[in-house]
Each structure stands twice: as structure tokens, then as C-alpha cells.
Amino acid sequence: MMELIFLGTSSMVPTKERNHTSLLVRCKNYDILIDCGEGTQ
């Protein structure tokens, strides 16, 4: 089973309520970060 977790949904400039765009893909034994914004890593 694959799970998509949105870690941030803002544009390239973060706001107080929303961080940079970033997405975590969870699949079996793997976690993959996609489109990691600054401070997400």
C-alpha cells in the first residue's frame, strides 16, 4: 500500500501557517521525500 503525506503546501515563499511544498511517499519499507523545500530535510 502506498501513502502520500503532504508536509507543506505553500508556494516557494513559506508563510506562518504553511511551509514550502514537500511530499512524503510511503511505500512498504521506503520513505521518499519529493520536492523538498528548505527546512524539510
C-alpha angles and dihedrals in degrees: 000000000000124000127194117205120188108215096177134009105183128108123255090295112065122220131208091264101035132046129211117294112278136149133200118208114200116194123163105303097350134091114192124186115212128192092000114199123209111291094020097096 
